[in-house]
């Protein structure tokens, strides 16, 4: 399996996705520090939301094969700056999370546009709650 660096805002679903992959109980668990697993690196959302912490993401990315930029369908902010993924010199994909909460196709389209602008080569849509799209993303990471 490719080693994936999960990046995204606080509460976007990085840790919930990790719990789903590893078959762990789905519980809210605020990530306080970078957590390393065999095939994943889970990062605190603050590292994405505060530019001064980008260097921590950049150094950590050296241990990853792919950057997984995650954004909740409910988050209307521009989480990732244009070209965000290019600082890593690694392939990057975008993941729209919490798709079960989308109220319209426009919600999904907005986040997809943001992720592509950030440099995502491919977009996945998942709901860790309903498991929609999770297997497709896991297959990509394998």
Secondary structure, 3 states (H helix, E strand, C coil): CCCEEEEECCCCCHHHHHHHHCCCCCCCCCCCCCEECCCEEECCCHHHHCHHHHHHHHHHHCCCCEEEEEEECCCCCCCCCCCHHHHCCCEEEEEEECHHHCCCHHHHHHHHHHHHHCCCCCEEECECCCCECHHHHHHHHC
